[in-house]
Amino acid sequence: MNAITKNAQFIDDVEQGIAGYIDEMIELRHDLHRYPELAFKEVRTSGVIAGLLSGWGYEVATGIAGTGVVATLKRGEGTRRIAIRADMDALPINETTNLSYASRNPGVMHACGHDGHTAILLTAARYLAESGHFSGTLRLIFQPAEEIGAGARKMLSEGLFERFPVDAVYGLHNWPGVAVGQFGFVAGPAMASVDQAIIRIVGKGGHGAEPHNAVDPVVAAASFIVALQSVVSRNVDPREMVVVTVGSIHGGSASNVIPENVEIKLTVRTYSEAIRQQLKERIPALARAQAESFGARADVDYRLGFPAVVNHEEETAFARGVAVSTFGESRIDDEFKPRTASEDFAFFLAKQPGTYLFVGNGESAALHSPHYNFDDAIIAPAARYWVRLVEVFLRNDNWIEERHE
């Protein structure tokens, strides 16, 4: 049997194995969707995950970053170690899908597909425990609090990779607007950094009929927002990506009263760490200068969130190659571009080589929409992909030869 035939048989075995229990895993996803939990409150979710993994023979560690779970499966004499991560927290959103398995926790919803990411990894974990052939160490990371950008940092601060060392780490996210089951790979910056600025422009309140006796923070705030547009167009290299969005502005309560202050909230995103630091300096300076020009004062609280997701070249090429060998070139979306959304998987990639990839969710509602729904058709192929990635990364060439003789 030649290498191509062996590889095809190898892939068929995985597909058939997962097909035998995929309905159970879809129902598991629905169960997780019914009972979503917010960041650092994923108690039921992590309990379900830990129980399943323990039953499948994994060595399971719980309580990492509060509700995080890390599972380890070692086989053979191989020295390589791979980690795959899934996020598991939900969002503070009222679900409006009317699904039979819609959220039963009022005001909380899996509107980003983390229930699906968890189900995908558990599906792969089950196959790898029951039928996987590899030589080395597999680690599965189920991370809390991705939605607030705190889970990865907390796991790292508690010694994640010191306690559970790896050679590379991988993760994925579903993506609406990309055909179901299509895979996207981006080498280098794949998702943006995210920072927040809260700017309070302080003036002097007064009567709306006597603006000359007041210092109007509303006018100063308006001038700052207009001037803010020059940051991208005149301060940043036009070849770089930057998004500066004013998402909130509050000030005053009556039409005939000049308020004491106005609060403005911004989100700031880029792919470049150097540009990120430039924005951290330029935006507060502009706010203060604009406020002072009106006789007001700007108090700036600039909060660094998390850096850009920067995929490592070698690991991304490897991950793409596994997808091609498993599904063929036609399943790769070569037009997939970096996203301006953000992901705290960035912290893992700053510590370990790896890549963050994407799988199409079809024409669903957007992520973070109350109408969003994860497409269950993704679970089987994405789980097959994780299985193949692990078995190729932790390749046992002797087993492959023996298996197909």
Beta strands, then each sheet from edge to edge (+ up, - down):
strand 1: 59-64
strand 2: 68-75
strand 3: 81-87
strand 4: 136-143
strand 5: 168-175
strand 6: 183-184
strand 7: 188-191
strand 8: 194-202
strand 9: 206-207
strand 10: 242-250
strand 11: 257-258
strand 12: 261-270
strand 13: 297-306
strand 14: 309-311
strand 15: 354-360
sheet 1: 1+ 2- 4+ 3+ 5+ 15+ 6-
sheet 2: 7+ 14-
sheet 3: 10+ 12- 8+ 13-
sheet 4: 9+ 11-
end
